[in-house]
Amino acid sequence: MGSYGVPISEMTRVCWVRVEVGDGGPVCHVVGTHRRRVATCPVPLAVATALMARGVPSVVRHRPLHRRQLAET
């Protein structure tokens, strides 16, 4: 994806929200447009869930544990 980081306040349109859940906790990004280009912006979990509650399409991805971590548990 040819994206670059811009503040969410400068985006002309918010297209979707991406939440990646891993061992270090959730990492959230908003994907939208800024000056006719695709742009991404890291946001806190509270902002991501508020946008999802307002109906913005979202993707939640769970990073799988590595095989070595699964063997240790």
Secondary structure, DSSP 8 states (H G I E B T S, - for coil): ---EE--GGG-SEEEEEEEEEETTEEEEEEEEEETTEEEEEEE-HHHHHHHHHTT--EEEEE----HHHHHH-
